């Protein structure tokens, strides 16, 4: 068991202010695998003070030097790739091949993109008789979730460092061991003291203290919409900037001209990856009424192939939550065609890959984020009906459209109230902006748009 007894503050590991601890469990067997300190407001204050002290020097560091340091951090993540993958598998439960490819591989890709972007980004421009400067917003309080523990850390820390900001990170209490590895990598890369700081702890204690701290200029949070609303209210009272990447209930719209088998199979795979614990997962599959029965058969067959190939969900609370949603779907009249609410194993937080048919847009499972391996198939009559259903939730994070003609798919996607849409299974792009409409959040991550979140504007007139 990996036991950590300190916080990474001002370039060094130091004892926590309190005596509380957090025990990390392996969701596959419910056994303890690690322990970290439960940080307090005192720990957060020390980290923020260190970040504020380091801010002037880091903000004045030339972009090329900041880029080189982010590149060095990327290299350390490459060197620790196997360790990262094994740690994520242990504390999140993701199958090792998925951890190697996604949980370890994608953050390397993203950090590398910011090393390049920091060196080339136009931090100033001429506008008429003015020179406009883009300057770091200041100290960033980064609060990250457990579902993609390293990816979400890199999504915030890398652009913040590229912008010249300093950072205090509070990772999710379910996956703090990955955050500890990132702090070690940052130290090995030579990140100056105070530029990056880590405080582990519970959300209502350490997370709240970070969001409320008067020394934090911007709070970047990824997690539930409910908590995001609280952070937004807290920040608003202090006229503090926020970047919020929140929940989703994304629609996978299969138009009649599409390759139905491909669209259904890719759609099911999208939801099953990471055990359904992805905010942008296409959890609502919209199919024309004439193709509905065939789509249901295809989806049921696709889900049945997964079986034990997906890992558990992260903890006991999530386990009961997902199974509760499945039971709610049955109660409201949806029909299970694959999976179901029964736990497939006696030990571990496993959920059966589940597909619902006969789902109506108003049902709970079609409106609320389940965050598990559950697909809801909804029929539509025509394109206007499909658009009404696709836009008929409080969320707007992601989605997909399938059609034989790309122009037809693009036309439909342009009318969707969502921040990102994949056309005919489009590949992940680490430079494309990611973020939501409506209650899916405020702001964007990744690429130049992600960097802009950590900058503020100053104009000088001549």
DRENDO-1510 file (C-alpha; in Angstrom, 1 decimal, always signed):
<recs>
REC; n; res; u; v; w
REC; 1; UNK; +0.0; +0.0; +0.0 .
REC; 2; UNK; +1.3; +3.4; -1.0 .
REC; 3; UNK; +1.2; +5.8; +2.0 .
REC; 4; UNK; +1.8; +9.5; +1.5 .
REC; 5; UNK; +2.0; +11.7; +4.6 .
REC; 6; UNK; +2.7; +15.1; +3.0 .
REC; 7; UNK; +1.5; +17.9; +0.6 .
REC; 8; UNK; +3.6; +19.2; -2.2 .
REC; 9; UNK; +3.8; +22.9; -1.4 .
REC; 10; UNK; +6.4; +25.5; -2.4 .
REC; 11; UNK; +8.6; +22.9; -4.2 .
REC; 12; UNK; +8.8; +20.4; -1.4 .
REC; 13; UNK; +6.8; +17.7; +0.4 .
REC; 14; UNK; +5.7; +18.9; +3.8 .
REC; 15; UNK; +3.6; +17.4; +6.6 .
REC; 16; UNK; -0.1; +18.1; +6.5 .
REC; 17; UNK; -1.5; +20.5; +9.0 .
REC; 18; UNK; -4.0; +18.0; +10.3 .
REC; 19; UNK; -4.0; +14.4; +11.2 .
REC; 20; UNK; -6.8; +13.2; +9.0 .
REC; 21; UNK; -6.2; +10.7; +6.2 .
REC; 22; UNK; -8.0; +9.3; +3.1 .
REC; 23; UNK; -7.8; +5.6; +2.4 .
REC; 24; UNK; -7.8; +4.8; -1.3 .
REC; 25; UNK; -9.6; +1.6; -2.4 .
REC; 26; UNK; -9.2; -0.6; -5.5 .
REC; 27; UNK; -12.7; -0.7; -6.9 .
REC; 28; UNK; -12.1; -4.1; -8.5 .
REC; 29; UNK; -11.7; -5.9; -5.1 .
REC; 30; UNK; -12.6; -3.2; -2.5 .
REC; 31; UNK; -9.1; -3.5; -0.9 .
REC; 32; UNK; -7.0; -0.6; +0.3 .
REC; 33; UNK; -4.1; +0.4; -1.9 .
REC; 34; UNK; -3.0; +3.7; -0.6 .
REC; 35; UNK; -3.4; +6.6; +1.9 .
REC; 36; UNK; -3.0; +10.3; +1.6 .
REC; 37; UNK; -3.5; +13.2; +4.0 .
REC; 38; UNK; -6.9; +14.8; +4.3 .
REC; 39; UNK; -5.9; +18.4; +3.7 .
REC; 40; UNK; -7.4; +21.3; +5.7 .
REC; 41; UNK; -8.0; +25.0; +5.1 .
REC; 42; UNK; -4.6; +25.6; +6.7 .
REC; 43; UNK; -2.9; +23.4; +4.0 .
REC; 44; UNK; -4.8; +25.2; +1.3 .
REC; 45; UNK; -3.8; +28.6; +2.7 .
REC; 46; UNK; -0.1; +27.6; +2.7 .
REC; 47; UNK; -0.3; +26.4; -0.9 .
REC; 48; UNK; -2.1; +29.5; -2.1 .
REC; 49; UNK; +0.5; +31.7; -0.3 .
REC; 50; UNK; +3.3; +29.8; -2.0 .
REC; 51; UNK; +1.6; +30.2; -5.4 .
REC; 52; UNK; +1.1; +33.9; -4.9 .
REC; 53; UNK; +4.7; +34.4; -3.9 .
REC; 54; UNK; +5.9; +32.5; -7.1 .
REC; 55; UNK; +3.5; +34.3; -9.4 .
REC; 56; UNK; +5.5; +37.4; -10.3 .
REC; 57; UNK; +8.6; +35.4; -11.3 .
REC; 58; UNK; +6.8; +32.8; -13.3 .
REC; 59; UNK; +4.6; +35.4; -15.0 .
REC; 60; UNK; +7.7; +37.2; -16.1 .
REC; 61; UNK; +9.4; +34.0; -17.4 .
REC; 62; UNK; +9.6; +34.2; -21.2 .
REC; 63; UNK; +7.1; +32.0; -23.0 .
REC; 64; UNK; +9.9; +30.0; -24.6 .
REC; 65; UNK; +11.2; +29.0; -21.2 .
REC; 66; UNK; +7.8; +28.1; -20.0 .
REC; 67; UNK; +7.3; +26.0; -23.1 .
REC; 68; UNK; +10.6; +24.2; -22.4 .
REC; 69; UNK; +9.6; +23.4; -18.9 .
REC; 70; UNK; +6.2; +22.0; -20.0 .
REC; 71; UNK; +8.1; +19.9; -22.5 .
REC; 72; UNK; +10.3; +18.6; -19.7 .
REC; 73; UNK; +7.2; +17.7; -17.7 .
REC; 74; UNK; +5.8; +15.9; -20.7 .
REC; 75; UNK; +9.1; +13.9; -20.9 .
REC; 76; UNK; +8.7; +12.9; -17.2 .
REC; 77; UNK; +5.2; +11.7; -17.9 .
REC; 78; UNK; +6.6; +9.6; -20.8 .
REC; 79; UNK; +9.2; +8.1; -18.4 .
REC; 80; UNK; +6.5; +7.3; -15.9 .
REC; 81; UNK; +3.9; +6.1; -18.4 .
REC; 82; UNK; +3.8; +2.5; -17.1 .
REC; 83; UNK; +3.6; +3.6; -13.5 .
REC; 84; UNK; +0.8; +6.0; -14.3 .
REC; 85; UNK; -1.2; +3.4; -16.1 .
REC; 86; UNK; -0.8; +0.9; -13.3 .
REC; 87; UNK; -1.8; +3.5; -10.7 .
REC; 88; UNK; -4.9; +4.6; -12.6 .
REC; 89; UNK; -5.9; +0.9; -13.0 .
REC; 90; UNK; -5.5; +0.3; -9.3 .
REC; 91; UNK; -7.4; +3.3; -8.0 .
REC; 92; UNK; -10.0; +3.8; -10.8 .
REC; 93; UNK; -10.4; +0.2; -12.0 .
REC; 94; UNK; -9.9; +0.8; -15.7 .
REC; 95; UNK; -8.6; -2.2; -17.6 .
REC; 96; UNK; -4.8; -1.8; -18.0 .
REC; 97; UNK; -4.8; -1.5; -21.8 .
REC; 98; UNK; -7.3; +1.4; -21.6 .
REC; 99; UNK; -5.2; +3.0; -18.9 .
REC; 100; UNK; -2.1; +2.7; -21.0 .
REC; 101; UNK; -3.7; +4.1; -24.2 .
REC; 102; UNK; -6.0; +6.8; -22.7 .
REC; 103; UNK; -5.3; +7.5; -19.0 .
REC; 104; UNK; -1.5; +7.7; -19.5 .
REC; 105; UNK; -1.2; +8.3; -23.3 .
REC; 106; UNK; -3.6; +11.2; -23.8 .
REC; 107; UNK; -2.1; +13.4; -21.1 .
REC; 108; UNK; +1.2; +13.0; -22.8 .
REC; 109; UNK; -0.3; +14.1; -26.0 .
REC; 110; UNK; -2.0; +17.1; -24.4 .
REC; 111; UNK; +1.0; +18.3; -22.4 .
REC; 112; UNK; +3.1; +18.1; -25.6 .
REC; 113; UNK; +0.6; +20.2; -27.4 .
REC; 114; UNK; +0.9; +22.9; -24.7 .
REC; 115; UNK; +4.7; +22.8; -24.9 .
REC; 116; UNK; +4.4; +23.7; -28.6 .
REC; 117; UNK; +1.6; +26.2; -28.1 .
REC; 118; UNK; +3.3; +28.1; -25.3 .
REC; 119; UNK; +6.3; +28.8; -27.6 .
REC; 120; UNK; +4.1; +30.1; -30.5 .
REC; 121; UNK; +1.1; +31.7; -28.9 .
REC; 122; UNK; +0.6; +35.5; -29.7 .
REC; 123; UNK; +0.6; +37.0; -26.2 .
REC; 124; UNK; +0.4; +40.5; -27.7 .
REC; 125; UNK; -1.0; +42.1; -30.8 .
REC; 126; UNK; -1.4; +45.5; -32.5 .
REC; 127; UNK; -4.9; +46.8; -32.8 .
REC; 128; UNK; -5.0; +50.3; -34.4 .
REC; 129; UNK; -3.1; +52.6; -32.1 .
REC; 130; UNK; -3.1; +50.1; -29.3 .
REC; 131; UNK; -1.0; +47.2; -28.2 .
REC; 132; UNK; -3.0; +44.5; -26.6 .
REC; 133; UNK; -1.3; +42.2; -24.1 .
REC; 134; UNK; -2.6; +38.8; -22.9 .
REC; 135; UNK; -1.3; +38.3; -19.3 .
REC; 136; UNK; -1.7; +35.5; -16.8 .
REC; 137; UNK; -4.9; +35.7; -14.7 .
REC; 138; UNK; -3.0; +34.9; -11.6 .
REC; 139; UNK; -3.3; +32.0; -9.1 .
REC; 140; UNK; -5.4; +29.1; -10.3 .
REC; 141; UNK; -7.3; +26.8; -8.0 .
REC; 142; UNK; -7.7; +23.6; -10.0 .
REC; 143; UNK; -10.2; +21.0; -8.7 .
REC; 144; UNK; -10.2; +17.8; -10.7 .
REC; 145; UNK; -12.5; +14.7; -10.9 .
REC; 146; UNK; -11.7; +11.0; -10.5 .
REC; 147; UNK; -12.9; +9.7; -13.9 .
REC; 148; UNK; -9.8; +10.8; -15.9 .
REC; 149; UNK; -7.5; +11.6; -13.1 .
REC; 150; UNK; -4.3; +12.5; -15.0 .
REC; 151; UNK; -6.0; +13.9; -18.1 .
REC; 152; UNK; -8.0; +16.4; -16.2 .
REC; 153; UNK; -5.0; +17.5; -14.2 .
REC; 154; UNK; -3.0; +18.1; -17.4 .
REC; 155; UNK; -6.0; +19.8; -19.0 .
REC; 156; UNK; -5.8; +22.5; -16.3 .
REC; 157; UNK; -2.2; +22.6; -15.2 .
REC; 158; UNK; -0.5; +22.6; -18.6 .
REC; 159; UNK; -2.4; +25.6; -20.1 .
REC; 160; UNK; -2.2; +27.5; -16.8 .
REC; 161; UNK; +1.6; +27.1; -16.7 .
REC; 162; UNK; +1.8; +28.1; -20.4 .
REC; 163; UNK; -0.2; +31.3; -19.6 .
REC; 164; UNK; +2.2; +32.2; -16.8 .
REC; 165; UNK; -0.2; +31.3; -14.0 .
REC; 166; UNK; +0.7; +29.4; -10.8 .
REC; 167; UNK; -1.5; +26.6; -9.6 .
REC; 168; UNK; -2.9; +24.9; -6.5 .
REC; 169; UNK; -4.3; +21.5; -7.4 .
REC; 170; UNK; -7.0; +19.7; -5.3 .
REC; 171; UNK; -7.6; +16.3; -6.9 .
REC; 172; UNK; -10.5; +13.9; -6.3 .
REC; 173; UNK; -10.3; +12.0; -3.1 .
REC; 174; UNK; -10.9; +8.7; -5.0 .
REC; 175; UNK; -7.8; +9.0; -7.2 .
REC; 176; UNK; -5.2; +11.0; -5.4 .
REC; 177; UNK; -2.3; +8.6; -6.0 .
REC; 178; UNK; -2.2; +9.7; -9.7 .
REC; 179; UNK; -2.0; +13.3; -8.6 .
REC; 180; UNK; +0.9; +12.4; -6.3 .
REC; 181; UNK; +2.7; +10.9; -9.3 .
REC; 182; UNK; +2.1; +14.1; -11.3 .
REC; 183; UNK; +3.6; +16.2; -8.5 .
REC; 184; UNK; +6.7; +14.0; -8.5 .
REC; 185; UNK; +7.0; +14.4; -12.3 .
REC; 186; UNK; +6.6; +18.2; -12.0 .
REC; 187; UNK; +9.3; +18.3; -9.3 .
REC; 188; UNK; +11.6; +16.1; -11.5 .
REC; 189; UNK; +11.0; +18.4; -14.5 .
REC; 190; UNK; +12.2; +21.4; -12.5 .
REC; 191; UNK; +9.0; +23.3; -12.1 .
REC; 192; UNK; +10.0; +26.3; -9.8 .
REC; 193; UNK; +9.0; +26.2; -6.2 .
REC; 194; UNK; +5.5; +27.5; -5.7 .
REC; 195; UNK; +4.5; +27.4; -9.4 .
REC; 196; UNK; +2.7; +24.1; -8.9 .
REC; 197; UNK; +1.3; +22.9; -5.5 .
REC; 198; UNK; -0.8; +19.9; -4.5 .
REC; 199; UNK; -3.2; +19.6; -1.6 .
REC; 200; UNK; -5.1; +16.3; -1.2 .
REC; 201; UNK; -8.4; +16.3; +0.7 .
REC; 202; UNK; -12.1; +16.1; +0.7 .
REC; 203; UNK; -14.2; +18.4; -1.6 .
REC; 204; UNK; -16.3; +20.0; +1.2 .
REC; 205; UNK; -13.2; +20.8; +3.1 .
REC; 206; UNK; -10.1; +21.4; +1.0 .
REC; 207; UNK; -12.0; +21.9; -2.2 .
REC; 208; UNK; -14.3; +24.5; -0.7 .
REC; 209; UNK; -11.4; +26.3; +1.0 .
REC; 210; UNK; -9.6; +26.6; -2.3 .
REC; 211; UNK; -12.7; +27.9; -4.1 .
REC; 212; UNK; -13.3; +30.5; -1.4 .
REC; 213; UNK; -9.7; +31.6; -0.9 .
REC; 214; UNK; -9.2; +35.3; -1.5 .
REC; 215; UNK; -5.8; +34.6; -3.0 .
REC; 216; UNK; -7.2; +32.5; -5.8 .
REC; 217; UNK; -7.9; +34.5; -9.0 .
REC; 218; UNK; -9.6; +31.7; -11.1 .
REC; 219; UNK; -11.2; +28.4; -10.1 .
REC; 220; UNK; -11.1; +25.7; -12.7 .
REC; 221; UNK; -13.4; +22.9; -11.8 .
REC; 222; UNK; -14.5; +19.7; -13.5 .
REC; 223; UNK; -17.2; +17.6; -11.9 .
REC; 224; UNK; -20.9; +17.5; -11.3 .
REC; 225; UNK; -23.2; +20.4; -12.3 .
REC; 226; UNK; -24.5; +20.6; -8.7 .
REC; 227; UNK; -21.1; +21.3; -7.3 .
REC; 228; UNK; -20.3; +23.6; -10.3 .
REC; 229; UNK; -23.2; +25.7; -9.4 .
REC; 230; UNK; -22.0; +26.1; -5.8 .
REC; 231; UNK; -18.5; +27.1; -7.0 .
REC; 232; UNK; -20.0; +29.5; -9.5 .
REC; 233; UNK; -22.0; +31.2; -6.8 .
REC; 234; UNK; -19.0; +31.4; -4.5 .
REC; 235; UNK; -16.8; +32.8; -7.2 .
REC; 236; UNK; -19.5; +35.3; -8.3 .
REC; 237; UNK; -19.8; +36.7; -4.8 .
REC; 238; UNK; -16.1; +37.5; -4.9 .
REC; 239; UNK; -16.1; +38.6; -8.6 .
REC; 240; UNK; -13.7; +35.7; -9.3 .
REC; 241; UNK; -13.4; +34.0; -12.7 .
REC; 242; UNK; -14.4; +30.4; -13.1 .
REC; 243; UNK; -14.0; +27.7; -15.8 .
REC; 244; UNK; -16.5; +24.9; -15.3 .
REC; 245; UNK; -16.6; +21.6; -17.2 .
REC; 246; UNK; -19.7; +19.9; -15.9 .
REC; 247; UNK; -22.2; +17.1; -16.7 .
REC; 248; UNK; -23.5; +15.8; -19.9 .
REC; 249; UNK; -26.3; +13.8; -21.5 .
REC; 250; UNK; -25.1; +13.6; -25.0 .
REC; 251; UNK; -27.1; +12.5; -28.0 .
REC; 252; UNK; -25.9; +10.1; -30.6 .
REC; 253; UNK; -28.1; +10.9; -33.6 .
REC; 254; UNK; -28.2; +8.3; -36.3 .
REC; 255; UNK; -29.9; +9.7; -39.4 .
REC; 256; UNK; -31.7; +7.3; -41.8 .
REC; 257; UNK; -28.9; +7.4; -44.4 .
REC; 258; UNK; -26.2; +6.4; -42.0 .
REC; 259; UNK; -24.4; +3.0; -41.8 .
REC; 260; UNK; -26.6; +1.8; -39.0 .
REC; 261; UNK; -24.5; -1.1; -37.8 .
REC; 262; UNK; -21.3; +1.0; -37.6 .
REC; 263; UNK; -23.1; +3.9; -35.9 .
REC; 264; UNK; -24.7; +1.6; -33.3 .
REC; 265; UNK; -21.6; -0.4; -32.6 .
REC; 266; UNK; -19.4; +2.7; -32.2 .
REC; 267; UNK; -22.1; +4.3; -30.1 .
REC; 268; UNK; -22.2; +1.4; -27.7 .
REC; 269; UNK; -18.4; +1.3; -27.5 .
REC; 270; UNK; -18.3; +5.0; -26.7 .
REC; 271; UNK; -20.6; +4.6; -23.7 .
REC; 272; UNK; -18.8; +1.4; -22.4 .
REC; 273; UNK; -15.3; +2.9; -22.4 .
REC; 274; UNK; -14.1; +3.9; -18.9 .
REC; 275; UNK; -17.2; +2.0; -17.6 .
REC; 276; UNK; -19.4; +4.8; -18.8 .
REC; 277; UNK; -17.7; +7.3; -16.5 .
REC; 278; UNK; -17.2; +9.9; -19.2 .
REC; 279; UNK; -19.1; +13.2; -19.1 .
REC; 280; UNK; -19.2; +13.4; -22.9 .
REC; 281; UNK; -20.4; +9.9; -23.4 .
REC; 282; UNK; -23.2; +9.5; -26.1 .
REC; 283; UNK; -25.6; +8.0; -23.6 .
REC; 284; UNK; -28.8; +8.7; -25.7 .
REC; 285; UNK; -28.9; +6.9; -29.0 .
REC; 286; UNK; -31.5; +8.5; -31.3 .
REC; 287; UNK; -32.8; +6.2; -34.1 .
REC; 288; UNK; -35.5; +6.8; -36.8 .
REC; 289; UNK; -38.6; +4.8; -36.1 .
REC; 290; UNK; -38.2; +2.7; -39.3 .
REC; 291; UNK; -34.8; +1.5; -38.1 .
REC; 292; UNK; -35.5; +1.3; -34.4 .
REC; 293; UNK; -36.0; -2.5; -34.0 .
REC; 294; UNK; -32.9; -3.3; -35.9 .
REC; 295; UNK; -30.8; -0.8; -33.9 .
REC; 296; UNK; -32.1; -2.3; -30.7 .
REC; 297; UNK; -30.9; -5.8; -31.8 .
REC; 298; UNK; -27.6; -4.5; -32.8 .
REC; 299; UNK; -27.0; -2.5; -29.6 .
REC; 300; UNK; -28.0; -5.5; -27.4 .
REC; 301; UNK; -25.6; -7.7; -29.3 .
REC; 302; UNK; -22.8; -5.1; -29.0 .
REC; 303; UNK; -23.3; -4.7; -25.3 .
REC; 304; UNK; -23.3; -8.4; -24.7 .
REC; 305; UNK; -19.8; -8.7; -26.1 .
REC; 306; UNK; -18.3; -6.5; -23.4 .
REC; 307; UNK; -19.2; -8.7; -20.4 .
REC; 308; UNK; -16.1; -8.5; -18.1 .
REC; 309; UNK; -14.1; -6.4; -20.6 .
REC; 310; UNK; -15.1; -3.2; -18.8 .
REC; 311; UNK; -13.8; -2.4; -15.3 .
REC; 312; UNK; -15.8; -1.5; -12.2 .
REC; 313; UNK; -17.2; +1.9; -11.4 .
REC; 314; UNK; -15.1; +3.9; -9.0 .
REC; 315; UNK; -16.7; +3.4; -5.6 .
REC; 316; UNK; -19.6; +2.0; -3.6 .
REC; 317; UNK; -21.7; +5.2; -3.9 .
REC; 318; UNK; -21.3; +5.3; -7.6 .
REC; 319; UNK; -22.1; +1.5; -7.8 .
REC; 320; UNK; -25.4; +2.0; -6.0 .
REC; 321; UNK; -26.2; +5.2; -8.0 .
REC; 322; UNK; -25.8; +3.5; -11.4 .
REC; 323; UNK; -27.8; +0.4; -10.4 .
REC; 324; UNK; -30.4; +2.7; -9.0 .
REC; 325; UNK; -30.8; +4.5; -12.3 .
REC; 326; UNK; -31.2; +1.1; -14.1 .
REC; 327; UNK; -33.9; +0.1; -11.6 .
REC; 328; UNK; -35.6; +3.5; -12.2 .
REC; 329; UNK; -35.6; +3.0; -15.9 .
REC; 330; UNK; -37.5; -0.3; -15.5 .
REC; 331; UNK; -39.9; +1.3; -13.1 .
REC; 332; UNK; -40.7; +4.1; -15.6 .
REC; 333; UNK; -41.4; +1.6; -18.4 .
REC; 334; UNK; -38.2; +1.2; -20.3 .
REC; 335; UNK; -37.2; -2.3; -21.5 .
REC; 336; UNK; -33.8; -3.8; -20.7 .
REC; 337; UNK; -32.4; -5.6; -23.8 .
REC; 338; UNK; -28.9; -6.2; -22.3 .
REC; 339; UNK; -27.5; -6.1; -18.8 .
REC; 340; UNK; -29.6; -5.0; -15.9 .
REC; 341; UNK; -29.4; -3.8; -12.3 .
REC; 342; UNK; -28.0; -7.0; -10.7 .
REC; 343; UNK; -24.3; -6.8; -9.8 .
REC; 344; UNK; -22.4; -9.3; -11.9 .
REC; 345; UNK; -19.8; -10.1; -9.2 .
REC; 346; UNK; -19.9; -10.5; -5.4 .
REC; 347; UNK; -16.8; -8.4; -4.9 .
REC; 348; UNK; -15.9; -5.1; -6.7 .
REC; 349; UNK; -18.1; -2.3; -7.9 .
REC; 350; UNK; -19.0; -3.9; -11.2 .
REC; 351; UNK; -22.1; -2.9; -13.3 .
REC; 352; UNK; -23.5; -4.9; -16.2 .
REC; 353; UNK; -23.2; -3.2; -19.6 .
REC; 354; UNK; -26.8; -2.2; -20.0 .
REC; 355; UNK; -29.0; -1.2; -23.0 .
REC; 356; UNK; -32.5; +0.2; -22.7 .
REC; 357; UNK; -35.1; +0.2; -25.4 .
REC; 358; UNK; -38.5; +1.9; -25.4 .
REC; 359; UNK; -37.1; +4.9; -23.7 .
REC; 360; UNK; -39.0; +8.2; -24.0 .
REC; 361; UNK; -37.3; +11.6; -23.9 .
REC; 362; UNK; -39.0; +12.5; -20.6 .
REC; 363; UNK; -37.8; +9.4; -18.6 .
REC; 364; UNK; -35.3; +9.9; -15.9 .
REC; 365; UNK; -32.7; +7.8; -17.6 .
REC; 366; UNK; -33.0; +10.1; -20.7 .
REC; 367; UNK; -32.7; +13.3; -18.7 .
REC; 368; UNK; -30.2; +12.7; -15.9 .
REC; 369; UNK; -26.5; +11.9; -16.1 .
REC; 370; UNK; -26.1; +8.2; -15.0 .
REC; 371; UNK; -22.3; +8.1; -15.3 .
REC; 372; UNK; -22.2; +4.4; -15.9 .
REC; 373; UNK; -22.3; +1.8; -18.8 .
REC; 374; UNK; -25.9; +2.5; -19.7 .
REC; 375; UNK; -27.3; +3.3; -23.2 .
REC; 376; UNK; -30.8; +4.6; -23.7 .
REC; 377; UNK; -32.3; +4.1; -27.3 .
REC; 378; UNK; -34.9; +6.7; -28.2 .
REC; 379; UNK; -37.0; +6.6; -31.4 .
REC; 380; UNK; -37.7; +9.7; -33.5 .
REC; 381; UNK; -40.1; +10.4; -36.4 .
REC; 382; UNK; -38.2; +12.9; -38.5 .
REC; 383; UNK; -35.2; +15.3; -38.3 .
REC; 384; UNK; -37.1; +18.0; -36.5 .
REC; 385; UNK; -38.2; +15.5; -33.9 .
REC; 386; UNK; -34.6; +14.2; -33.5 .
REC; 387; UNK; -33.4; +17.7; -33.0 .
REC; 388; UNK; -36.0; +18.5; -30.4 .
REC; 389; UNK; -35.0; +15.3; -28.5 .
REC; 390; UNK; -31.3; +15.9; -28.8 .
REC; 391; UNK; -31.7; +19.5; -27.5 .
REC; 392; UNK; -34.2; +18.5; -24.9 .
REC; 393; UNK; -32.0; +18.3; -21.8 .
REC; 394; UNK; -30.4; +20.9; -19.5 .
REC; 395; UNK; -27.0; +19.7; -20.8 .
REC; 396; UNK; -25.0; +20.5; -23.9 .
REC; 397; UNK; -21.5; +19.0; -23.7 .
REC; 398; UNK; -21.0; +16.7; -26.6 .
REC; 399; UNK; -22.8; +14.5; -29.2 .
REC; 400; UNK; -22.5; +12.7; -32.4 .
REC; 401; UNK; -24.2; +12.7; -35.8 .
REC; 402; UNK; -24.1; +9.9; -38.4 .
REC; 403; UNK; -25.2; +10.2; -42.1 .
REC; 404; UNK; -24.1; +8.9; -45.5 .
REC; 405; UNK; -23.6; +12.5; -46.6 .
REC; 406; UNK; -21.2; +14.5; -44.5 .
REC; 407; UNK; -22.9; +17.8; -45.4 .
REC; 408; UNK; -26.2; +16.4; -44.1 .
REC; 409; UNK; -24.5; +15.4; -40.8 .
REC; 410; UNK; -22.9; +18.9; -40.4 .
REC; 411; UNK; -26.2; +20.7; -41.1 .
REC; 412; UNK; -27.8; +18.7; -38.3 .
REC; 413; UNK; -24.8; +19.1; -35.9 .
REC; 414; UNK; -24.8; +22.9; -36.4 .
REC; 415; UNK; -28.4; +23.0; -35.0 .
REC; 416; UNK; -27.5; +21.0; -31.9 .
REC; 417; UNK; -27.1; +23.0; -28.6 .
REC; 418; UNK; -23.8; +21.4; -27.6 .
REC; 419; UNK; -20.2; +22.3; -27.5 .
REC; 420; UNK; -18.6; +19.4; -29.4 .
REC; 421; UNK; -20.0; +17.0; -32.0 .
REC; 422; UNK; -18.3; +14.1; -33.7 .
REC; 423; UNK; -19.3; +13.5; -37.3 .
REC; 424; UNK; -19.4; +9.9; -38.4 .
REC; 425; UNK; -17.1; +8.8; -35.6 .
REC; 426; UNK; -14.6; +11.7; -35.9 .
REC; 427; UNK; -11.4; +11.2; -34.0 .
REC; 428; UNK; -10.3; +12.9; -30.8 .
REC; 429; UNK; -8.5; +16.1; -31.4 .
REC; 430; UNK; -6.3; +17.5; -28.5 .
REC; 431; UNK; -6.3; +20.9; -30.1 .
REC; 432; UNK; -10.1; +21.3; -30.5 .
REC; 433; UNK; -11.9; +23.3; -27.8 .
REC; 434; UNK; -13.9; +21.1; -25.3 .
REC; 435; UNK; -16.7; +22.4; -23.1 .
REC; 436; UNK; -20.4; +22.8; -22.9 .
REC; 437; UNK; -23.5; +24.8; -23.6 .
REC; 438; UNK; -26.2; +25.3; -20.9 .
REC; 439; UNK; -25.6; +23.5; -17.6 .
REC; 440; UNK; -22.7; +21.6; -19.0 .
REC; 441; UNK; -20.4; +24.4; -18.1 .
REC; 442; UNK; -18.6; +27.7; -18.7 .
REC; 443; UNK; -15.4; +28.0; -20.7 .
REC; 444; UNK; -13.3; +25.6; -22.8 .
REC; 445; UNK; -10.4; +23.3; -22.3 .
REC; 446; UNK; -7.7; +22.0; -24.8 .
REC; 447; UNK; -5.8; +23.9; -27.5 .
REC; 448; UNK; -5.6; +27.6; -27.8 .
REC; 449; UNK; -9.1; +28.1; -26.4 .
REC; 450; UNK; -8.0; +26.3; -23.3 .
REC; 451; UNK; -5.0; +28.5; -22.9 .
REC; 452; UNK; -7.1; +31.6; -23.3 .
REC; 453; UNK; -9.1; +30.7; -20.2 .
REC; 454; UNK; -6.0; +31.5; -18.1 .
REC; 455; UNK; -5.3; +34.9; -19.7 .
REC; 456; UNK; -6.6; +38.4; -19.1 .
REC; 457; UNK; -6.5; +41.3; -21.5 .
REC; 458; UNK; -4.7; +44.7; -21.1 .
REC; 459; UNK; -4.5; +47.4; -23.8 .
REC; 460; UNK; -2.0; +50.2; -24.1 .
REC; 461; UNK; -2.9; +53.2; -26.3 .
REC; 462; UNK; -0.2; +55.2; -28.2 .
</recs>
